[in-house]
Amino acid sequence: MSKTVRVNVTTLANAKAVRREKRNGRDVLIVPSATLPDNVVMNGILYPADEIKTSFKSLERTPAPLGHPMVNGKFVSASDPEGINIGHIGAWNENVRQEGGRVLLDKVIDVEVANRSEGGKAVIAAIEAGGPVHTSTGLLCVLEAANAADHKHIARSIRFDHDAILLNEAGAATPEKGVGMLVNSSGQPEEVEVINSALADMAEQEIDYAGSRLVEAFQRREQAGIWDQVKSAIMDALGGAKREPKTNNQENDMSNVSKEQFDALSAKVDSLADALKPDALATAIGNAVTAAVKPMTDAHNTLVANQKAKDDAELEELRGKIVKANLMDEPAAKELTLNAARALAKNAKPQGAAPLNPAFAGNSNQGNGFKAPKAETK
């Protein structure tokens, strides 16, 4: 004897392949998912490939509610008005196709509509966190009795109702019977048995997901450890000095960093890069840090060169003043350092040349009673 049942088939969505698009000016999230493989057996029911092939397109443009909607404790169609009010989060199914002996489809989630409800917000948060996000296909079928080693029924006349999104739904991965409502051919609701099933490879998918998250966590921890070393080297080399930002030129930006500090930083970065060479990722990070520090080192070297040129010009000028003031002769002045020259130059006042005759007062005859003798004439 054949009977109509409703089956909820749970699987794991590909949260790592989520993409974002704009549709009609609206942001949407697209979550790839999958359901019935050809000839799969779940809970003693065989789902033949030919039955799936003739029915899978009925999933196109169906609702993708949050969970399987229930009214008064009974499962209902996701297209039922009350079912829509309960589970709608602005999501639907599209791009339904068969590839590799399995039904594939995309969940499209309108971000604005999803954010209007707590359930929708939770779905977006789970997707952005990387999952896992489960889906569960709700379908109706007629069970035909069979007497095979691995199944007791064959699913016929399959009709897909929806593909729901599941979050933290207890018991979703275990076979569990329930009761749902179905509108029969006379338009009257009738109760049907509900069978919750999970695809056999879901456990393997869960393990893959957990394993990949674990590997990523170790990678993040390793990278964080490397950066801590790099940051420590930079902070030690710079001495933690706080510098006021200066905007006019590169020279001012580097004015508070000494050559010794940059030398120490360069040595630590080189040492760190050498220590990390066996690891490709670490080497790349060490190289990136070295490249990041190079503009600072170049700017500092330019500053040092410019300052040296200024100091040399100032020292040359001060030595000239000291010689001109007769404080030192030229060979001795050339031995002076800049600071010594600055101190000595304070006493440097240019001296005029001594007159040939100290009593000579020029042609003036005022104040000394001296008159030049007149030339004798004959």
Backbone torsions as a table, in degrees:
resi	resn	phi	psi	omega
1	MET	NA	130.8	179.5
2	SER	-87.7	150.1	175.9
3	LYS	-144.9	151.5	178.4
4	THR	-89.9	134.0	178.5
5	VAL	-133.8	163.0	171.9
6	ARG	-111.2	135.1	-179.6
7	VAL	-122.4	132.3	172.9
8	ASN	-107.4	114.2	-176.1
9	VAL	-104.8	113.1	-175.8
10	THR	-95.3	140.1	175.7
11	THR	-149.1	-176.7	-176.5
12	LEU	-109.9	128.4	178.7
13	ALA	-76.8	158.5	178.7
14	ASN	-88.0	79.3	-175.0
15	ALA	-65.7	-24.1	-178.5
16	LYS	-73.2	-15.6	-177.4
17	ALA	-103.3	16.8	-179.3
18	VAL	-64.0	140.2	176.5
19	ARG	-132.5	161.3	-179.7
20	ARG	-113.8	143.0	177.5
21	GLU	-142.9	165.9	171.4
22	LYS	-108.4	127.7	176.4
23	ARG	-131.1	121.2	-178.3
24	ASN	53.0	37.8	178.7
25	GLY	77.2	9.2	-176.3
26	ARG	-116.8	142.9	178.2
27	ASP	-78.4	132.9	176.5
28	VAL	-133.3	150.3	171.1
29	LEU	-104.9	139.2	179.9
30	ILE	-120.4	118.0	-175.8
31	VAL	-113.5	111.4	177.4
32	PRO	-67.6	140.4	177.5
33	SER	-147.3	176.9	-177.0
34	ALA	-149.5	161.3	176.4
35	THR	-147.1	-146.9	-164.8
36	LEU	-35.0	117.2	167.1
37	PRO	-78.5	156.2	177.5
38	ASP	-61.5	136.3	172.6
39	ASN	59.9	28.3	177.9
40	VAL	-74.6	147.7	176.0
41	VAL	-115.9	122.9	177.6
42	MET	-135.0	130.2	178.6
43	ASN	53.5	37.3	177.2
44	GLY	76.8	14.0	-179.9
45	ILE	-116.3	129.1	176.3
46	LEU	-93.9	132.3	176.8
47	TYR	-110.8	96.4	-174.1
48	PRO	-64.6	147.9	-179.7
49	ALA	-59.8	-40.1	-177.8
50	ASP	-68.3	-33.1	177.4
51	GLU	-68.6	-40.2	178.8
52	ILE	-66.4	-40.7	-176.9
53	LYS	-61.7	-36.2	-177.1
54	THR	-84.7	-5.2	-173.5
55	SER	-126.2	-15.9	-169.8
56	PHE	-63.4	-28.1	-178.0
57	LYS	-66.8	-14.0	178.2
58	SER	-69.7	-8.6	175.6
59	LEU	-77.8	-18.5	-176.3
60	GLU	-59.9	128.6	177.0
61	ARG	63.0	27.4	174.1
62	THR	-88.7	161.9	178.9
63	PRO	-65.4	153.1	171.5
64	ALA	-123.8	75.9	-175.2
65	PRO	-72.7	167.0	171.9
66	LEU	-84.9	104.7	-176.4
67	GLY	78.8	167.0	176.4
68	HIS	-82.2	118.3	-175.6
69	PRO	-63.3	138.4	178.5
70	MET	-128.3	137.3	176.3
71	VAL	-122.4	124.3	-178.6
72	ASN	54.5	38.8	176.4
73	GLY	79.2	9.2	-178.9
74	LYS	-126.1	141.2	177.9
75	PHE	-66.3	139.3	176.2
76	VAL	-129.2	168.8	176.7
77	SER	-63.9	144.9	177.4
78	ALA	-68.8	-14.1	177.1
79	SER	-93.0	-4.6	175.6
80	ASP	-65.2	138.2	-177.8
81	PRO	-52.1	-45.1	179.0
82	GLU	-70.2	-32.9	177.0
83	GLY	-64.6	-38.4	177.5
84	ILE	-63.3	-45.3	-178.6
85	ASN	-61.8	-31.9	-176.3
86	ILE	-79.9	-45.6	-168.9
87	GLY	-110.1	-5.3	-172.8
88	HIS	-71.0	127.9	175.6
89	ILE	-128.6	22.4	179.5
90	GLY	79.9	27.8	-176.8
91	ALA	-122.3	149.3	176.9
92	TRP	-149.4	171.9	-178.2
93	ASN	-108.1	140.8	178.3
94	GLU	-156.1	177.9	-179.4
95	ASN	55.5	43.0	-179.0
96	VAL	-77.4	131.1	-177.3
97	ARG	-155.7	168.1	174.9
98	GLN	-111.5	125.1	177.1
99	GLU	-142.7	133.7	177.3
100	GLY	60.5	32.6	178.2
101	GLY	72.2	26.7	179.4
102	ARG	-146.5	151.8	178.0
103	VAL	-86.2	122.3	177.8
104	LEU	-112.7	149.7	179.9
105	LEU	-159.7	164.9	177.9
106	ASP	-115.1	139.3	171.4
107	LYS	-95.3	125.3	177.2
108	VAL	-108.3	125.0	-176.2
109	ILE	-120.8	118.2	175.4
110	ASP	-73.7	113.9	-173.1
111	VAL	-62.0	-43.0	-178.1
112	GLU	-63.8	-45.5	-179.9
113	VAL	-65.8	-42.0	-180.0
114	ALA	-59.9	-37.0	-178.0
115	ASN	-74.3	-0.7	177.2
116	ARG	-83.5	-12.0	-178.4
117	SER	-129.7	153.8	179.0
118	GLU	-63.9	-38.4	178.7
119	GLY	-63.8	-42.4	178.5
120	GLY	-63.4	-41.8	177.7
121	LYS	-62.1	-38.6	-179.9
122	ALA	-65.5	-38.0	178.9
123	VAL	-65.0	-46.1	179.5
124	ILE	-62.1	-41.9	179.3
125	ALA	-62.0	-41.8	179.8
126	ALA	-65.1	-40.0	179.9
127	ILE	-66.7	-45.3	-178.8
128	GLU	-67.1	-25.8	177.9
129	ALA	-80.3	-7.4	178.1
130	GLY	97.0	9.0	174.5
131	GLY	92.5	-164.8	1.3
132	PRO	-77.3	148.7	177.0
133	VAL	-122.8	121.6	179.0
134	HIS	-95.3	154.0	172.8
135	THR	-126.4	157.8	-179.2
136	SER	-145.3	118.8	-178.0
137	THR	-85.6	124.5	175.5
138	GLY	-96.8	120.5	-178.6
139	LEU	-136.3	158.1	174.2
140	LEU	-111.4	143.0	177.4
141	CYS	-155.0	162.7	175.0
142	VAL	-102.3	126.4	-179.5
143	LEU	-87.8	122.9	176.7
144	GLU	-103.1	130.0	-176.9
145	ALA	-64.2	144.6	178.5
146	ALA	-146.3	164.4	-178.9
147	ASN	-136.2	65.1	-179.0
148	ALA	-109.0	167.1	-176.2
149	ALA	-66.3	-36.0	-174.6
150	ASP	-108.6	-0.3	176.8
151	HIS	-153.7	151.4	180.0
152	LYS	-110.5	-9.5	-179.7
153	HIS	-141.5	158.6	174.0
154	ILE	-123.6	130.3	179.6
155	ALA	-79.6	123.7	177.5
156	ARG	-122.9	161.6	175.8
157	SER	51.1	49.8	-178.4
158	ILE	-68.6	135.5	174.9
159	ARG	-136.7	118.5	-178.6
160	PHE	-80.5	136.8	179.3
161	ASP	-103.0	-42.8	-176.9
162	HIS	-167.5	171.0	170.4
163	ASP	-132.6	107.0	-171.7
164	ALA	-87.1	160.4	172.4
165	ILE	-101.4	131.8	-178.1
166	LEU	-114.3	135.1	173.5
167	LEU	-132.5	118.0	175.1
168	ASN	52.2	41.3	-178.1
169	GLU	-93.8	114.4	-174.5
170	ALA	-63.1	139.0	173.2
171	GLY	74.8	9.0	-175.2
172	ALA	-67.5	-25.3	-175.0
173	ALA	-97.9	8.3	-180.0
174	THR	-120.5	146.1	177.1
175	PRO	-61.4	127.9	-178.1
176	GLU	-152.9	129.6	-178.3
177	LYS	-89.9	149.3	176.4
178	GLY	-148.3	-166.6	-179.4
179	VAL	-127.2	136.0	176.6
180	GLY	-131.6	171.3	-178.2
181	MET	-110.2	139.9	178.4
182	LEU	-136.9	134.8	175.7
183	VAL	-85.0	118.9	-175.8
184	ASN	-82.2	-177.5	-175.0
185	SER	-62.7	-22.5	179.2
186	SER	-90.1	3.3	178.5
187	GLY	86.1	5.1	-179.2
188	GLN	-102.0	141.0	178.5
189	PRO	-70.9	141.1	175.1
190	GLU	-137.7	148.6	-178.9
191	GLU	-79.0	138.8	177.0
192	VAL	-129.1	154.6	176.9
193	GLU	-73.5	139.7	178.5
194	VAL	-113.8	130.2	179.8
195	ILE	-117.6	120.7	176.1
196	ASN	-92.9	122.2	-178.3
197	SER	-126.0	159.4	175.8
198	ALA	-131.1	137.3	178.1
199	LEU	-64.0	144.2	-172.6
200	ALA	-63.0	-27.4	-175.5
201	ASP	-89.4	5.2	-178.2
202	MET	-65.9	-37.7	178.8
203	ALA	-61.0	-41.3	178.8
204	GLU	-64.6	-38.5	177.7
205	GLN	-63.7	-39.6	178.4
206	GLU	-62.3	-42.4	179.2
207	ILE	-63.7	-43.1	177.9
208	ASP	-59.5	-43.6	-179.1
209	TYR	-62.9	-49.2	-178.9
210	ALA	-61.6	-41.8	179.8
211	GLY	-64.0	-43.1	-179.7
212	SER	-65.6	-37.1	177.1
213	ARG	-64.5	-37.8	-179.4
214	LEU	-65.7	-44.1	178.6
215	VAL	-61.4	-44.4	179.4
216	GLU	-62.4	-37.7	179.3
217	ALA	-63.5	-42.8	178.4
218	PHE	-65.0	-38.5	178.4
219	GLN	-63.9	-43.4	178.7
220	ARG	-63.3	-39.9	-179.9
221	ARG	-64.7	-41.9	179.5
222	GLU	-63.7	-44.4	-180.0
223	GLN	-64.4	-39.3	178.6
224	ALA	-63.1	-39.8	178.7
225	GLY	-63.5	-41.4	178.1
226	ILE	-63.3	-43.9	-179.1
227	TRP	-65.8	-36.4	177.1
228	ASP	-58.7	-41.2	178.4
229	GLN	-64.7	-44.1	-179.7
230	VAL	-63.2	-46.0	-178.8
231	LYS	-62.4	-40.9	179.5
232	SER	-62.4	-41.4	179.1
233	ALA	-63.1	-42.3	-179.9
234	ILE	-65.0	-46.9	-177.9
235	MET	-64.8	-39.7	178.5
236	ASP	-64.0	-43.2	-176.8
237	ALA	-67.5	-37.8	-179.7
238	LEU	-84.6	-6.2	177.3
239	GLY	68.2	17.0	178.6
240	GLY	66.5	15.0	-175.9
241	ALA	-65.6	134.9	176.2
242	LYS	-96.2	127.8	-177.0
243	ARG	-118.8	138.8	176.1
244	GLU	-71.7	137.1	-179.7
245	PRO	-66.8	136.7	177.2
246	LYS	-124.7	141.6	-166.5
247	THR	-114.2	-15.4	-168.7
248	ASN	-76.3	-39.7	-177.9
249	ASN	-154.0	165.4	-177.2
250	GLN	-65.3	-32.1	-178.5
251	GLU	-62.4	-44.3	179.6
252	ASN	-64.3	-36.9	-178.8
253	ASP	-60.3	-28.5	-175.1
254	MET	-106.9	10.8	-169.2
255	SER	-68.5	-21.2	-177.4
256	ASN	-99.5	8.8	-179.2
257	VAL	-110.1	122.3	-176.3
258	SER	-84.4	163.9	176.9
259	LYS	-62.8	-37.1	179.5
260	GLU	-61.9	-39.8	179.1
261	GLN	-64.0	-42.1	-179.7
262	PHE	-70.5	-36.5	176.6
263	ASP	-61.7	-43.5	179.4
264	ALA	-63.8	-42.0	178.6
265	LEU	-62.5	-45.2	-179.3
266	SER	-61.1	-41.7	-179.7
267	ALA	-64.4	-40.9	-178.3
268	LYS	-69.5	-39.5	178.4
269	VAL	-65.1	-43.4	178.3
270	ASP	-61.7	-42.2	179.6
271	SER	-63.7	-41.9	179.7
272	LEU	-65.0	-43.0	-179.9
273	ALA	-62.7	-41.4	178.4
274	ASP	-62.8	-40.1	-178.1
275	ALA	-68.0	-25.8	-174.9
276	LEU	-97.6	1.8	-174.1
277	LYS	-56.8	-36.0	-179.1
278	PRO	-61.7	-22.1	-177.4
279	ASP	-105.7	123.8	-175.2
280	ALA	-61.3	-44.7	-178.6
281	LEU	-64.2	-45.1	-179.1
282	ALA	-64.2	-39.3	178.5
283	THR	-61.8	-41.6	179.0
284	ALA	-61.4	-41.1	179.9
285	ILE	-66.5	-43.3	177.7
286	GLY	-59.6	-42.3	178.0
287	ASN	-64.3	-39.0	179.7
288	ALA	-64.1	-40.3	179.3
289	VAL	-66.2	-43.5	178.9
290	THR	-59.0	-43.2	179.0
291	ALA	-64.6	-37.2	-179.4
292	ALA	-68.1	-33.8	-178.2
293	VAL	-79.1	-25.2	-173.8
294	LYS	-56.5	-45.0	178.3
295	PRO	-58.7	-36.3	178.4
296	MET	-66.3	-43.5	179.0
297	THR	-63.5	-43.9	179.0
298	ASP	-61.6	-42.3	-180.0
299	ALA	-63.8	-39.9	179.8
300	HIS	-66.1	-42.0	178.6
301	ASN	-61.9	-39.2	176.5
302	THR	-63.1	-42.6	178.0
303	LEU	-59.9	-46.0	-179.5
304	VAL	-61.2	-44.2	-179.7
305	ALA	-63.3	-44.5	179.7
306	ASN	-63.2	-42.0	-179.1
307	GLN	-66.1	-38.7	178.9
308	LYS	-63.0	-40.6	178.8
309	ALA	-62.9	-41.5	178.3
310	LYS	-64.4	-43.6	-179.6
311	ASP	-63.4	-41.7	180.0
312	ASP	-63.1	-40.0	179.6
313	ALA	-66.5	-41.2	179.6
314	GLU	-65.2	-42.7	-178.8
315	LEU	-63.2	-41.2	179.0
316	GLU	-62.0	-41.3	179.3
317	GLU	-64.9	-43.5	-179.2
318	LEU	-66.0	-40.4	177.1
319	ARG	-59.7	-40.1	177.9
320	GLY	-62.5	-40.9	178.8
321	LYS	-64.2	-41.9	-178.3
322	ILE	-63.6	-43.4	178.4
323	VAL	-65.6	-42.2	-177.7
324	LYS	-64.3	-30.4	179.7
325	ALA	-85.2	5.2	179.0
326	ASN	61.9	27.3	177.0
327	LEU	-83.4	-30.3	178.7
328	MET	-150.9	156.1	173.0
329	ASP	-82.6	170.8	-172.4
330	GLU	-63.4	-44.4	179.3
331	PRO	-60.1	-40.7	179.4
332	ALA	-67.8	-39.6	-179.3
333	ALA	-63.0	-31.8	-179.2
334	LYS	-69.2	-14.8	178.1
335	GLU	-85.8	-9.2	-176.3
336	LEU	-72.3	141.6	169.6
337	THR	-83.0	171.5	-177.5
338	LEU	-63.3	-45.3	-179.0
339	ASN	-64.8	-40.3	178.1
340	ALA	-65.4	-39.9	179.3
341	ALA	-65.0	-39.2	178.6
342	ARG	-62.3	-43.4	-179.0
343	ALA	-66.0	-44.1	-178.1
344	LEU	-70.1	-33.3	-176.4
345	ALA	-67.0	-18.1	177.3
346	LYS	-62.7	-27.6	-180.0
347	ASN	-96.1	3.8	-176.1
348	ALA	-85.7	108.1	174.3
349	LYS	-119.6	124.9	-177.4
350	PRO	-56.0	131.2	178.9
351	GLN	-102.8	135.5	176.7
352	GLY	-76.5	158.7	179.6
353	ALA	-69.1	140.3	-179.5
354	ALA	-66.1	139.2	179.2
355	PRO	-69.4	153.9	-179.9
356	LEU	-66.6	-35.4	178.8
357	ASN	-129.6	111.5	-175.4
358	PRO	-60.5	-25.6	-177.9
359	ALA	-83.4	-7.6	-177.5
360	PHE	-72.8	125.7	-177.6
361	ALA	-119.3	25.1	178.9
362	GLY	76.2	-150.5	-177.3
363	ASN	-92.0	2.6	-177.0
364	SER	-75.1	139.7	177.7
365	ASN	-116.9	20.4	-178.3
366	GLN	-99.5	135.6	170.6
367	GLY	86.7	-5.6	-179.0
368	ASN	-129.8	-4.6	176.6
369	GLY	69.4	8.8	-178.1
370	PHE	-92.1	133.3	175.7
371	LYS	-125.5	133.2	179.4
372	ALA	-67.4	134.8	179.1
373	PRO	-64.6	144.3	179.4
374	LYS	-78.7	149.2	177.6
375	ALA	-71.6	137.4	179.3
376	GLU	-74.7	136.0	179.5
377	THR	-115.5	149.8	177.3
378	LYS	-118.5	NA	NA
